[in-house]
């Protein structure tokens, strides 16, 4: 995977914004898009990522503070995402852990 100069690396995001919440892509578009406004005062990372599980794509939002991640998860009915559950290499987008919650 290549990245541009000055772009946050995945390891930097995982280290500095370790509290991550996954939302299915259909919750992130259209009428649900106000989530950016909701996050204005939260510790949301400027860069997120995507993963797939069971044929469903998820957008992952990363927070520096656990309380902010929990607030976001409750508001938008997201799932906790542990960066250790992300695939490796060419399977980087796979969400390996099948447990939901």
Secondary structure as UniProt FT lines:
FT   TURN            5..6
FT   HELIX           10..16
FT   STRAND          19..24
FT   HELIX           25..27
FT   HELIX           30..34
FT   HELIX           35..38
FT   HELIX           39..41
FT   STRAND          49..53
FT   TURN            54..55
FT   STRAND          56..63
FT   HELIX           66..76
FT   STRAND          79..81
FT   HELIX           83..85
FT   HELIX           89..91
FT   TURN            92..93
FT   STRAND          94..95
//
